[in-house]
Amino acid sequence: MLGVALAVFAAISVALAVVDVRRHRLPHALVLPGLALGLTLLTSAAFVAGEADRAPGVWGGAASAFLLGLALHLARPGDFGGGDATLAALVGAHLGWFGAEAVGAGLVLGFACGGAAAAGALLAGARRAEIAFGPPLLLGTWWVLLGEVT
């Protein structure tokens, strides 16, 4: 069942990355249903696998990542949008399956990937590095998830 949750998250990740790159928006109409579905699938997977102790990690990962994203959004709304904050909840839920360390590592790697993308844009001659933050956050998340699954 975890495989189903990750496969659905993979499809949602691709859709969100494409939309964010094209429009610099992560619409709640895509992120929130993905979050609800992810929480449902991951919680169900925990109980089906007889690992109910993973469910609080899933919900805690979503909540803690969202609170971090919300704080960033409130501090710098022009740089970290509301869609980025809700995306943080979505990635936090999936990383939370593997524990708090995975949540932290995924978020740190996401920000590192975002920093690298911004640096690349500046080096390429952009006056201001305006990058879509969803793809780097998803990249950092998948980097950790693939390391955990394999």
N, CA, C and O atoms as a GROMACS GRO file, in nm:
protein
  600
    1MET      N    1   0.082  -0.119   0.000
    1MET     CA    2   0.000   0.000   0.000
    1MET      C    3   0.087   0.127   0.000
    1MET      O    4   0.048   0.229  -0.056
    2LEU      N    5   0.205   0.120   0.064
    2LEU     CA    6   0.297   0.233   0.058
    2LEU      C    7   0.335   0.262  -0.087
    2LEU      O    8   0.348   0.378  -0.126
    3GLY      N    9   0.353   0.156  -0.165
    3GLY     CA   10   0.386   0.174  -0.306
    3GLY      C   11   0.280   0.252  -0.381
    3GLY      O   12   0.312   0.334  -0.467
    4VAL      N   13   0.154   0.228  -0.349
    4VAL     CA   14   0.044   0.301  -0.412
    4VAL      C   15   0.052   0.449  -0.373
    4VAL      O   16   0.038   0.537  -0.458
    5ALA      N   17   0.074   0.475  -0.244
    5ALA     CA   18   0.084   0.613  -0.197
    5ALA      C   19   0.198   0.686  -0.266
    5ALA      O   20   0.183   0.802  -0.305
    6LEU      N   21   0.312   0.620  -0.282
    6LEU     CA   22   0.427   0.684  -0.346
    6LEU      C   23   0.404   0.702  -0.496
    6LEU      O   24   0.449   0.801  -0.554
    7ALA      N   25   0.336   0.607  -0.559
    7ALA     CA   26   0.306   0.620  -0.702
    7ALA      C   27   0.212   0.737  -0.727
    7ALA      O   28   0.231   0.814  -0.822
    8VAL      N   29   0.112   0.751  -0.643
    8VAL     CA   30   0.019   0.864  -0.656
    8VAL      C   31   0.094   0.995  -0.631
    8VAL      O   32   0.075   1.093  -0.703
    9PHE      N   33   0.180   0.996  -0.529
    9PHE     CA   34   0.258   1.116  -0.500
    9PHE      C   35   0.352   1.149  -0.616
    9PHE      O   36   0.374   1.266  -0.645
   10ALA      N   37   0.406   1.048  -0.682
   10ALA     CA   38   0.493   1.072  -0.798
   10ALA      C   39   0.416   1.142  -0.910
   10ALA      O   40   0.465   1.238  -0.969
   11ALA      N   41   0.295   1.095  -0.937
   11ALA     CA   42   0.213   1.157  -1.042
   11ALA      C   43   0.178   1.301  -1.004
   11ALA      O   44   0.183   1.391  -1.088
   12ILE      N   45   0.141   1.322  -0.879
   12ILE     CA   46   0.107   1.456  -0.832
   12ILE      C   47   0.230   1.547  -0.838
   12ILE      O   48   0.220   1.664  -0.872
   13SER      N   49   0.346   1.491  -0.804
   13SER     CA   50   0.470   1.569  -0.806
   13SER      C   51   0.500   1.621  -0.946
   13SER      O   52   0.536   1.738  -0.962
   14VAL      N   53   0.485   1.536  -1.045
   14VAL     CA   54   0.512   1.577  -1.184
   14VAL      C   55   0.414   1.687  -1.225
   14VAL      O   56   0.454   1.788  -1.283
   15ALA      N   57   0.286   1.667  -1.196
   15ALA     CA   58   0.186   1.767  -1.234
   15ALA      C   59   0.214   1.901  -1.166
   15ALA      O   60   0.208   2.006  -1.230
   16LEU      N   61   0.246   1.898  -1.038
   16LEU     CA   62   0.272   2.022  -0.965
   16LEU      C   63   0.399   2.091  -1.016
   16LEU      O   64   0.402   2.214  -1.027
   17ALA      N   65   0.501   2.014  -1.045
   17ALA     CA   66   0.626   2.073  -1.096
   17ALA      C   67   0.602   2.142  -1.229
   17ALA      O   68   0.651   2.253  -1.252
   18VAL      N   69   0.528   2.078  -1.317
   18VAL     CA   70   0.500   2.137  -1.448
   18VAL      C   71   0.420   2.266  -1.434
   18VAL      O   72   0.453   2.367  -1.496
   19VAL      N   73   0.316   2.263  -1.352
   19VAL     CA   74   0.233   2.382  -1.333
   19VAL      C   75   0.316   2.495  -1.271
   19VAL      O   76   0.305   2.610  -1.314
   20ASP      N   77   0.398   2.462  -1.171
   20ASP     CA   78   0.476   2.566  -1.104
   20ASP      C   79   0.579   2.628  -1.198
   20ASP      O   80   0.600   2.750  -1.195
   21VAL      N   81   0.645   2.548  -1.279
   21VAL     CA   82   0.742   2.602  -1.374
   21VAL      C   83   0.674   2.693  -1.476
   21VAL      O   84   0.726   2.798  -1.511
   22ARG      N   85   0.558   2.651  -1.523
   22ARG     CA   86   0.489   2.730  -1.626
   22ARG      C   87   0.422   2.856  -1.572
   22ARG      O   88   0.423   2.959  -1.638
   23ARG      N   89   0.366   2.847  -1.451
   23ARG     CA   90   0.283   2.958  -1.401
   23ARG      C   91   0.334   3.023  -1.272
   23ARG      O   92   0.277   3.122  -1.227
   24HIS      N   93   0.439   2.968  -1.214
   24HIS     CA   94   0.489   3.015  -1.085
   24HIS      C   95   0.377   3.017  -0.981
   24HIS      O   96   0.364   3.110  -0.902
   25ARG      N   97   0.296   2.913  -0.984
   25ARG     CA   98   0.185   2.895  -0.890
   25ARG      C   99   0.170   2.748  -0.860
   25ARG      O  100   0.187   2.662  -0.946
   26LEU      N  101   0.137   2.722  -0.735
   26LEU     CA  102   0.100   2.586  -0.694
   26LEU      C  103  -0.046   2.596  -0.646
   26LEU      O  104  -0.071   2.626  -0.530
   27PRO      N  105  -0.140   2.572  -0.736
   27PRO     CA  106  -0.280   2.594  -0.702
   27PRO      C  107  -0.329   2.499  -0.593
   27PRO      O  108  -0.301   2.379  -0.594
   28HIS      N  109  -0.403   2.557  -0.498
   28HIS     CA  110  -0.461   2.476  -0.391
   28HIS      C  111  -0.554   2.370  -0.447
   28HIS      O  112  -0.574   2.265  -0.386
   29ALA      N  113  -0.611   2.396  -0.565
   29ALA     CA  114  -0.700   2.298  -0.628
   29ALA      C  115  -0.627   2.170  -0.663
   29ALA      O  116  -0.691   2.066  -0.679
   30LEU      N  117  -0.496   2.175  -0.676
   30LEU     CA  118  -0.415   2.054  -0.700
   30LEU      C  119  -0.349   2.005  -0.571
   30LEU      O  120  -0.347   1.884  -0.543
   31VAL      N  121  -0.295   2.097  -0.493
   31VAL     CA  122  -0.217   2.058  -0.375
   31VAL      C  123  -0.304   1.999  -0.265
   31VAL      O  124  -0.270   1.895  -0.209
   32LEU      N  125  -0.416   2.063  -0.235
   32LEU     CA  126  -0.498   2.017  -0.122
   32LEU      C  127  -0.560   1.878  -0.144
   32LEU      O  128  -0.557   1.797  -0.052
   33PRO      N  129  -0.615   1.848  -0.263
   33PRO     CA  130  -0.661   1.711  -0.284
   33PRO      C  131  -0.545   1.610  -0.277
   33PRO      O  132  -0.562   1.498  -0.229
   34GLY      N  133  -0.428   1.651  -0.326
   34GLY     CA  134  -0.311   1.563  -0.317
   34GLY      C  135  -0.273   1.537  -0.172
   34GLY      O  136  -0.236   1.426  -0.136
   35LEU      N  137  -0.281   1.641  -0.091
   35LEU     CA  138  -0.252   1.626   0.052
   35LEU      C  139  -0.353   1.534   0.119
   35LEU      O  140  -0.315   1.444   0.193
   36ALA      N  141  -0.481   1.556   0.092
   36ALA     CA  142  -0.585   1.471   0.152
   36ALA      C  143  -0.567   1.326   0.109
   36ALA      O  144  -0.578   1.234   0.191
   37LEU      N  145  -0.541   1.304  -0.018
   37LEU     CA  146  -0.521   1.169  -0.068
   37LEU      C  147  -0.395   1.107  -0.009
   37LEU      O  148  -0.396   0.990   0.030
   38GLY      N  149  -0.288   1.185  -0.002
   38GLY     CA  150  -0.164   1.134   0.056
   38GLY      C  151  -0.180   1.095   0.202
   38GLY      O  152  -0.136   0.988   0.243
   39LEU      N  153  -0.244   1.181   0.280
   39LEU     CA  154  -0.266   1.149   0.422
   39LEU      C  155  -0.352   1.024   0.437
   39LEU      O  156  -0.326   0.940   0.524
   40THR      N  157  -0.454   1.012   0.354
   40THR     CA  158  -0.542   0.895   0.360
   40THR      C  159  -0.467   0.767   0.322
   40THR      O  160  -0.475   0.667   0.394
   41LEU      N  161  -0.395   0.771   0.211
   41LEU     CA  162  -0.323   0.652   0.166
   41LEU      C  163  -0.212   0.612   0.263
   41LEU      O  164  -0.195   0.494   0.293
   42LEU      N  165  -0.138   0.710   0.312
   42LEU     CA  166  -0.028   0.679   0.403
   42LEU      C  167  -0.078   0.628   0.538
   42LEU      O  168  -0.020   0.536   0.596
   43THR      N  169  -0.185   0.688   0.588
   43THR     CA  170  -0.242   0.640   0.715
   43THR      C  171  -0.297   0.500   0.698
   43THR      O  172  -0.276   0.414   0.784
   44SER      N  173  -0.366   0.475   0.587
   44SER     CA  174  -0.418   0.341   0.560
   44SER      C  175  -0.304   0.241   0.545
   44SER      O  176  -0.311   0.129   0.596
   45ALA      N  177  -0.198   0.282   0.477
   45ALA     CA  178  -0.083   0.193   0.459
   45ALA      C  179  -0.022   0.155   0.593
   45ALA      O  180   0.021   0.041   0.613
   46ALA      N  181  -0.017   0.250   0.685
   46ALA     CA  182   0.039   0.222   0.817
   46ALA      C  183  -0.042   0.116   0.889
   46ALA      O  184   0.015   0.024   0.949
   47PHE      N  185  -0.173   0.126   0.884
   47PHE     CA  186  -0.258   0.030   0.955
   47PHE      C  187  -0.261  -0.105   0.883
   47PHE      O  188  -0.260  -0.209   0.948
   48VAL      N  189  -0.264  -0.103   0.750
   48VAL     CA  190  -0.265  -0.229   0.674
   48VAL      C  191  -0.135  -0.306   0.697
   48VAL      O  192  -0.136  -0.429   0.707
   49ALA      N  193  -0.025  -0.235   0.705
   49ALA     CA  194   0.106  -0.298   0.724
   49ALA      C  195   0.130  -0.337   0.870
   49ALA      O  196   0.234  -0.396   0.902
   50GLY      N  197   0.036  -0.305   0.958
   50GLY     CA  198   0.056  -0.336   1.099
   50GLY      C  199   0.159  -0.243   1.164
   50GLY      O  200   0.220  -0.278   1.265
   51GLU      N  201   0.177  -0.127   1.106
   51GLU     CA  202   0.275  -0.029   1.156
   51GLU      C  203   0.203   0.102   1.189
   51GLU      O  204   0.238   0.208   1.138
   52ALA      N  205   0.103   0.091   1.275
   52ALA     CA  206   0.022   0.207   1.309
   52ALA      C  207   0.106   0.320   1.370
   52ALA      O  208   0.065   0.436   1.368
   53ASP      N  209   0.222   0.286   1.424
   53ASP     CA  210   0.308   0.389   1.484
   53ASP      C  211   0.365   0.484   1.378
   53ASP      O  212   0.422   0.588   1.413
   54ARG      N  213   0.352   0.451   1.251
   54ARG     CA  214   0.398   0.542   1.145
   54ARG      C  215   0.298   0.655   1.118
   54ARG      O  216   0.337   0.761   1.070
   55ALA      N  217   0.171   0.634   1.149
   55ALA     CA  218   0.067   0.732   1.121
   55ALA      C  219   0.094   0.867   1.190
   55ALA      O  220   0.080   0.971   1.125
   56PRO      N  221   0.131   0.870   1.318
   56PRO     CA  222   0.161   1.001   1.377
   56PRO      C  223   0.279   1.071   1.308
   56PRO      O  224   0.282   1.194   1.302
   57GLY      N  225   0.374   0.995   1.258
   57GLY     CA  226   0.485   1.056   1.185
   57GLY      C  227   0.440   1.121   1.056
   57GLY      O  228   0.489   1.227   1.018
   58VAL      N  229   0.345   1.056   0.988
   58VAL     CA  230   0.290   1.111   0.864
   58VAL      C  231   0.219   1.243   0.893
   58VAL      O  232   0.244   1.344   0.827
   59TRP      N  233   0.130   1.242   0.991
   59TRP     CA  234   0.054   1.362   1.025
   59TRP      C  235   0.144   1.469   1.087
   59TRP      O  236   0.129   1.588   1.058
   60GLY      N  237   0.237   1.427   1.170
   60GLY     CA  238   0.331   1.522   1.230
   60GLY      C  239   0.424   1.583   1.128
   60GLY      O  240   0.455   1.702   1.135
   61GLY      N  241   0.467   1.503   1.030
   61GLY     CA  242   0.552   1.555   0.922
   61GLY      C  243   0.479   1.659   0.841
   61GLY      O  244   0.535   1.762   0.804
   62ALA      N  245   0.351   1.631   0.811
   62ALA     CA  246   0.271   1.727   0.735
   62ALA      C  247   0.253   1.856   0.814
   62ALA      O  248   0.268   1.965   0.760
   63ALA      N  249   0.220   1.842   0.942
   63ALA     CA  250   0.194   1.961   1.025
   63ALA      C  251   0.320   2.045   1.045
   63ALA      O  252   0.316   2.167   1.032
   64SER      N  253   0.429   1.979   1.077
   64SER     CA  254   0.552   2.055   1.103
   64SER      C  255   0.605   2.123   0.977
   64SER      O  256   0.650   2.238   0.982
   65ALA      N  257   0.600   2.054   0.865
   65ALA     CA  258   0.646   2.113   0.739
   65ALA      C  259   0.554   2.229   0.699
   65ALA      O  260   0.601   2.332   0.650
   66PHE      N  261   0.423   2.212   0.720
   66PHE     CA  262   0.330   2.321   0.688
   66PHE      C  263   0.357   2.442   0.776
   66PHE      O  264   0.358   2.555   0.727
   67LEU      N  265   0.379   2.421   0.905
   67LEU     CA  266   0.404   2.535   0.995
   67LEU      C  267   0.531   2.609   0.955
   67LEU      O  268   0.535   2.732   0.961
   68LEU      N  269   0.634   2.536   0.915
   68LEU     CA  270   0.755   2.602   0.865
   68LEU      C  271   0.723   2.682   0.739
   68LEU      O  272   0.763   2.797   0.725
   69GLY      N  273   0.650   2.619   0.646
   69GLY     CA  274   0.613   2.687   0.523
   69GLY      C  275   0.525   2.808   0.548
   69GLY      O  276   0.540   2.910   0.482
   70LEU      N  277   0.433   2.797   0.644
   70LEU     CA  278   0.346   2.909   0.677
   70LEU      C  279   0.428   3.025   0.735
   70LEU      O  280   0.404   3.141   0.701
   71ALA      N  281   0.522   2.993   0.821
   71ALA     CA  282   0.607   3.097   0.879
   71ALA      C  283   0.686   3.169   0.769
   71ALA      O  284   0.697   3.291   0.770
   72LEU      N  285   0.739   3.093   0.675
   72LEU     CA  286   0.813   3.154   0.564
   72LEU      C  287   0.720   3.238   0.476
   72LEU      O  288   0.757   3.347   0.431
   73HIS      N  289   0.600   3.187   0.453
   73HIS     CA  290   0.503   3.262   0.372
   73HIS      C  291   0.465   3.393   0.440
   73HIS      O  292   0.455   3.496   0.374
   74LEU      N  293   0.443   3.389   0.569
   74LEU     CA  294   0.406   3.511   0.640
   74LEU      C  295   0.522   3.610   0.645
   74LEU      O  296   0.501   3.731   0.642
   75ALA      N  297   0.644   3.559   0.653
   75ALA     CA  298   0.762   3.645   0.658
   75ALA      C  299   0.796   3.704   0.521
   75ALA      O  300   0.837   3.820   0.512
   76ARG      N  301   0.781   3.625   0.417
   76ARG     CA  302   0.821   3.667   0.281
   76ARG      C  303   0.717   3.618   0.179
   76ARG      O  304   0.747   3.531   0.098
   77PRO      N  305   0.596   3.674   0.182
   77PRO     CA  306   0.489   3.623   0.094
   77PRO      C  307   0.522   3.633  -0.054
   77PRO      O  308   0.470   3.554  -0.134
   78GLY      N  309   0.604   3.727  -0.093
   78GLY     CA  310   0.640   3.739  -0.234
   78GLY      C  311   0.740   3.634  -0.280
   78GLY      O  312   0.751   3.606  -0.400
   79ASP      N  313   0.812   3.577  -0.186
   79ASP     CA  314   0.914   3.478  -0.220
   79ASP      C  315   0.871   3.334  -0.191
   79ASP      O  316   0.918   3.241  -0.256
   80PHE      N  317   0.783   3.317  -0.094
   80PHE     CA  318   0.738   3.183  -0.055
   80PHE      C  319   0.586   3.190  -0.044
   80PHE      O  320   0.531   3.237   0.056
   81GLY      N  321   0.520   3.144  -0.149
   81GLY     CA  322   0.375   3.160  -0.158
   81GLY      C  323   0.297   3.061  -0.074
   81GLY      O  324   0.352   2.969  -0.015
   82GLY      N  325   0.167   3.084  -0.072
   82GLY     CA  326   0.078   2.994   0.002
   82GLY      C  327   0.079   2.853  -0.056
   82GLY      O  328   0.065   2.756   0.018
   83GLY      N  329   0.094   2.842  -0.186
   83GLY     CA  330   0.104   2.709  -0.248
   83GLY      C  331   0.229   2.635  -0.204
   83GLY      O  332   0.228   2.513  -0.188
   84ASP      N  333   0.338   2.711  -0.186
   84ASP     CA  334   0.461   2.649  -0.136
   84ASP      C  335   0.441   2.595   0.006
   84ASP      O  336   0.492   2.489   0.041
   85ALA      N  337   0.366   2.670   0.087
   85ALA     CA  338   0.340   2.626   0.224
   85ALA      C  339   0.257   2.498   0.226
   85ALA      O  340   0.285   2.407   0.304
   86THR      N  341   0.155   2.491   0.141
   86THR     CA  342   0.074   2.369   0.139
   86THR      C  343   0.151   2.254   0.074
   86THR      O  344   0.133   2.138   0.112
   87LEU      N  345   0.235   2.285  -0.022
   87LEU     CA  346   0.320   2.180  -0.078
   87LEU      C  347   0.413   2.124   0.029
   87LEU      O  348   0.441   2.004   0.032
   88ALA      N  349   0.461   2.211   0.118
   88ALA     CA  350   0.546   2.163   0.228
   88ALA      C  351   0.471   2.059   0.312
   88ALA      O  352   0.531   1.960   0.354
   89ALA      N  353   0.342   2.080   0.335
   89ALA     CA  354   0.263   1.982   0.409
   89ALA      C  355   0.256   1.849   0.334
   89ALA      O  356   0.270   1.742   0.393
   90LEU      N  357   0.236   1.857   0.203
   90LEU     CA  358   0.228   1.736   0.121
   90LEU      C  359   0.358   1.657   0.125
   90LEU      O  360   0.357   1.535   0.143
   91VAL      N  361   0.470   1.725   0.108
   91VAL     CA  362   0.598   1.653   0.111
   91VAL      C  363   0.630   1.606   0.254
   91VAL      O  364   0.688   1.499   0.273
   92GLY      N  365   0.592   1.687   0.353
   92GLY     CA  366   0.616   1.648   0.491
   92GLY      C  367   0.543   1.521   0.530
   92GLY      O  368   0.595   1.440   0.606
   93ALA      N  369   0.423   1.503   0.478
   93ALA     CA  370   0.346   1.381   0.505
   93ALA      C  371   0.420   1.258   0.453
   93ALA      O  372   0.435   1.158   0.523
   94HIS      N  373   0.466   1.267   0.329
   94HIS     CA  374   0.534   1.152   0.268
   94HIS      C  375   0.669   1.126   0.334
   94HIS      O  376   0.706   1.011   0.355
   95LEU      N  377   0.741   1.232   0.365
   95LEU     CA  378   0.869   1.214   0.434
   95LEU      C  379   0.846   1.163   0.577
   95LEU      O  380   0.928   1.089   0.630
   96GLY      N  381   0.735   1.205   0.638
   96GLY     CA  382   0.704   1.166   0.775
   96GLY      C  383   0.688   1.016   0.794
   96GLY      O  384   0.706   0.966   0.905
   97TRP      N  385   0.655   0.944   0.689
   97TRP     CA  386   0.648   0.798   0.697
   97TRP      C  387   0.782   0.742   0.746
   97TRP      O  388   0.784   0.642   0.818
   98PHE      N  389   0.890   0.806   0.708
   98PHE     CA  390   1.024   0.758   0.742
   98PHE      C  391   1.083   0.825   0.866
   98PHE      O  392   1.195   0.793   0.906
   99GLY      N  393   1.009   0.918   0.926
   99GLY     CA  394   1.054   0.978   1.051
   99GLY      C  395   1.089   1.125   1.039
   99GLY      O  396   1.097   1.182   0.930
  100ALA      N  397   1.111   1.184   1.156
  100ALA     CA  398   1.140   1.328   1.163
  100ALA      C  399   1.270   1.362   1.091
  100ALA      O  400   1.282   1.470   1.032
  101GLU      N  401   1.367   1.272   1.096
  101GLU     CA  402   1.494   1.300   1.028
  101GLU      C  403   1.474   1.311   0.877
  101GLU      O  404   1.536   1.394   0.812
  102ALA      N  405   1.389   1.227   0.824
  102ALA     CA  406   1.360   1.232   0.680
  102ALA      C  407   1.290   1.363   0.644
  102ALA      O  408   1.319   1.422   0.540
  103VAL      N  409   1.199   1.408   0.730
  103VAL     CA  410   1.130   1.535   0.704
  103VAL      C  411   1.233   1.648   0.700
  103VAL      O  412   1.235   1.728   0.607
  104GLY      N  413   1.318   1.653   0.800
  104GLY     CA  414   1.422   1.757   0.805
  104GLY      C  415   1.515   1.750   0.686
  104GLY      O  416   1.546   1.852   0.625
  105ALA      N  417   1.559   1.630   0.653
  105ALA     CA  418   1.653   1.614   0.541
  105ALA      C  419   1.588   1.653   0.409
  105ALA      O  420   1.652   1.719   0.327
  106GLY      N  421   1.463   1.614   0.388
  106GLY     CA  422   1.395   1.648   0.264
  106GLY      C  423   1.377   1.798   0.247
  106GLY      O  424   1.396   1.852   0.138
  107LEU      N  425   1.340   1.864   0.357
  107LEU     CA  426   1.323   2.009   0.350
  107LEU      C  427   1.456   2.081   0.328
  107LEU      O  428   1.464   2.174   0.248
  108VAL      N  429   1.559   2.037   0.399
  108VAL     CA  430   1.691   2.099   0.382
  108VAL      C  431   1.741   2.079   0.239
  108VAL      O  432   1.793   2.172   0.177
  109LEU      N  433   1.726   1.958   0.187
  109LEU     CA  434   1.770   1.933   0.049
  109LEU      C  435   1.686   2.013  -0.050
  109LEU      O  436   1.739   2.061  -0.150
  110GLY      N  437   1.558   2.029  -0.023
  110GLY     CA  438   1.473   2.110  -0.111
  110GLY      C  439   1.520   2.255  -0.115
  110GLY      O  440   1.526   2.316  -0.222
  111PHE      N  441   1.554   2.309   0.003
  111PHE     CA  442   1.603   2.446   0.007
  111PHE      C  443   1.741   2.456  -0.059
  111PHE      O  444   1.772   2.556  -0.124
  112ALA      N  445   1.823   2.355  -0.042
  112ALA     CA  446   1.955   2.355  -0.108
  112ALA      C  447   1.940   2.351  -0.260
  112ALA      O  448   2.010   2.422  -0.332
  113CYS      N  449   1.848   2.269  -0.308
  113CYS     CA  450   1.823   2.264  -0.452
  113CYS      C  451   1.768   2.397  -0.503
  113CYS      O  452   1.805   2.443  -0.611
  114GLY      N  453   1.681   2.460  -0.424
  114GLY     CA  454   1.629   2.592  -0.461
  114GLY      C  455   1.739   2.696  -0.465
  114GLY      O  456   1.741   2.781  -0.554
  115GLY      N  457   1.830   2.691  -0.368
  115GLY     CA  458   1.944   2.783  -0.366
  115GLY      C  459   2.034   2.763  -0.486
  115GLY      O  460   2.083   2.859  -0.545
  116ALA      N  461   2.056   2.637  -0.521
  116ALA     CA  462   2.139   2.608  -0.637
  116ALA      C  463   2.073   2.658  -0.766
  116ALA      O  464   2.141   2.710  -0.854
  117ALA      N  465   1.942   2.643  -0.775
  117ALA     CA  466   1.870   2.692  -0.894
  117ALA      C  467   1.878   2.845  -0.901
  117ALA      O  468   1.898   2.901  -1.009
  118ALA      N  469   1.861   2.911  -0.788
  118ALA     CA  470   1.869   3.058  -0.785
  118ALA      C  471   2.010   3.105  -0.821
  118ALA      O  472   2.026   3.201  -0.896
  119ALA      N  473   2.110   3.037  -0.767
  119ALA     CA  474   2.249   3.074  -0.800
  119ALA      C  475   2.275   3.055  -0.949
  119ALA      O  476   2.340   3.138  -1.012
  120GLY      N  477   2.225   2.946  -1.004
  120GLY     CA  478   2.241   2.923  -1.148
  120GLY      C  479   2.175   3.031  -1.230
  120GLY      O  480   2.231   3.075  -1.331
  121ALA      N  481   2.056   3.075  -1.189
  121ALA     CA  482   1.987   3.182  -1.263
  121ALA      C  483   2.066   3.312  -1.256
  121ALA      O  484   2.078   3.384  -1.355
  122LEU      N  485   2.121   3.342  -1.139
  122LEU     CA  486   2.201   3.463  -1.125
  122LEU      C  487   2.329   3.455  -1.208
  122LEU      O  488   2.368   3.553  -1.272
  123LEU      N  489   2.394   3.340  -1.207
  123LEU     CA  490   2.516   3.323  -1.286
  123LEU      C  491   2.488   3.330  -1.436
  123LEU      O  492   2.575   3.367  -1.514
  124ALA      N  493   2.366   3.294  -1.473
  124ALA     CA  494   2.328   3.299  -1.615
  124ALA      C  495   2.291   3.441  -1.658
  124ALA      O  496   2.260   3.465  -1.775
  125GLY      N  497   2.295   3.535  -1.563
  125GLY     CA  498   2.272   3.674  -1.600
  125GLY      C  499   2.139   3.732  -1.555
  125GLY      O  500   2.109   3.847  -1.587
  126ALA      N  501   2.059   3.656  -1.484
  126ALA     CA  502   1.932   3.711  -1.436
  126ALA      C  503   1.959   3.819  -1.331
  126ALA      O  504   2.050   3.805  -1.249
  127ARG      N  505   1.882   3.925  -1.336
  127ARG     CA  506   1.900   4.031  -1.236
  127ARG      C  507   1.846   3.989  -1.101
  127ARG      O  508   1.902   4.024  -0.997
  128ARG      N  509   1.741   3.916  -1.104
  128ARG     CA  510   1.679   3.865  -0.981
  128ARG      C  511   1.642   3.720  -1.009
  128ARG      O  512   1.578   3.689  -1.110
  129ALA      N  513   1.682   3.633  -0.920
  129ALA     CA  514   1.656   3.491  -0.939
  129ALA      C  515   1.513   3.458  -0.896
  129ALA      O  516   1.488   3.427  -0.780
  130GLU      N  517   1.422   3.464  -0.990
  130GLU     CA  518   1.283   3.428  -0.963
  130GLU      C  519   1.261   3.287  -1.016
  130GLU      O  520   1.239   3.265  -1.135
  131ILE      N  521   1.267   3.193  -0.925
  131ILE     CA  522   1.248   3.054  -0.964
  131ILE      C  523   1.121   3.001  -0.899
  131ILE      O  524   1.079   3.048  -0.794
  132ALA      N  525   1.063   2.904  -0.961
  132ALA     CA  526   0.951   2.832  -0.901
  132ALA      C  527   1.011   2.742  -0.794
  132ALA      O  528   1.101   2.663  -0.823
  133PHE      N  529   0.962   2.750  -0.671
  133PHE     CA  530   1.023   2.676  -0.562
  133PHE      C  531   0.971   2.532  -0.551
  133PHE      O  532   1.035   2.448  -0.488
  134GLY      N  533   0.855   2.504  -0.611
  134GLY     CA  534   0.799   2.369  -0.602
  134GLY      C  535   0.891   2.260  -0.654
  134GLY      O  536   0.914   2.162  -0.584
  135PRO      N  537   0.946   2.275  -0.775
  135PRO     CA  538   1.033   2.169  -0.826
  135PRO      C  539   1.156   2.140  -0.738
  135PRO      O  540   1.186   2.023  -0.715
  136PRO      N  541   1.227   2.242  -0.688
  136PRO     CA  542   1.339   2.209  -0.599
  136PRO      C  543   1.294   2.140  -0.470
  136PRO      O  544   1.363   2.050  -0.421
  137LEU      N  545   1.181   2.182  -0.414
  137LEU     CA  546   1.131   2.118  -0.292
  137LEU      C  547   1.094   1.972  -0.320
  137LEU      O  548   1.120   1.884  -0.238
  138LEU      N  549   1.032   1.949  -0.434
  138LEU     CA  550   0.998   1.812  -0.471
  138LEU      C  551   1.123   1.729  -0.499
  138LEU      O  552   1.128   1.611  -0.465
  139LEU      N  553   1.224   1.789  -0.562
  139LEU     CA  554   1.349   1.719  -0.588
  139LEU      C  555   1.415   1.675  -0.458
  139LEU      O  556   1.458   1.560  -0.445
  140GLY      N  557   1.424   1.766  -0.362
  140GLY     CA  558   1.482   1.731  -0.233
  140GLY      C  559   1.404   1.621  -0.164
  140GLY      O  560   1.462   1.532  -0.101
  141THR      N  561   1.273   1.628  -0.175
  141THR     CA  562   1.188   1.526  -0.115
  141THR      C  563   1.212   1.389  -0.178
  141THR      O  564   1.231   1.290  -0.108
  142TRP      N  565   1.211   1.386  -0.311
  142TRP     CA  566   1.230   1.257  -0.379
  142TRP      C  567   1.370   1.202  -0.358
  142TRP      O  568   1.390   1.081  -0.355
  143TRP      N  569   1.467   1.289  -0.344
  143TRP     CA  570   1.604   1.247  -0.316
  143TRP      C  571   1.605   1.164  -0.187
  143TRP      O  572   1.665   1.057  -0.182
  144VAL      N  573   1.539   1.216  -0.084
  144VAL     CA  574   1.533   1.145   0.044
  144VAL      C  575   1.445   1.020   0.032
  144VAL      O  576   1.484   0.913   0.079
  145LEU      N  577   1.328   1.034  -0.029
  145LEU     CA  578   1.237   0.918  -0.041
  145LEU      C  579   1.303   0.802  -0.114
  145LEU      O  580   1.292   0.687  -0.071
  146LEU      N  581   1.371   0.831  -0.224
  146LEU     CA  582   1.436   0.722  -0.298
  146LEU      C  583   1.549   0.660  -0.220
  146LEU      O  584   1.575   0.540  -0.232
  147GLY      N  585   1.617   0.739  -0.139
  147GLY     CA  586   1.721   0.684  -0.052
  147GLY      C  587   1.663   0.595   0.056
  147GLY      O  588   1.726   0.497   0.097
  148GLU      N  589   1.544   0.627   0.104
  148GLU     CA  590   1.479   0.548   0.209
  148GLU      C  591   1.419   0.419   0.154
  148GLU      O  592   1.424   0.315   0.220
  149VAL      N  593   1.363   0.426   0.034
  149VAL     CA  594   1.292   0.311  -0.024
  149VAL      C  595   1.389   0.206  -0.074
  149VAL      O  596   1.360   0.086  -0.068
  150THR      N  597   1.505   0.249  -0.122
  150THR     CA  598   1.599   0.150  -0.180
  150THR      C  599   1.688   0.087  -0.076
  150THR      O  600   1.772   0.003  -0.110
   0.00000   0.00000   0.00000
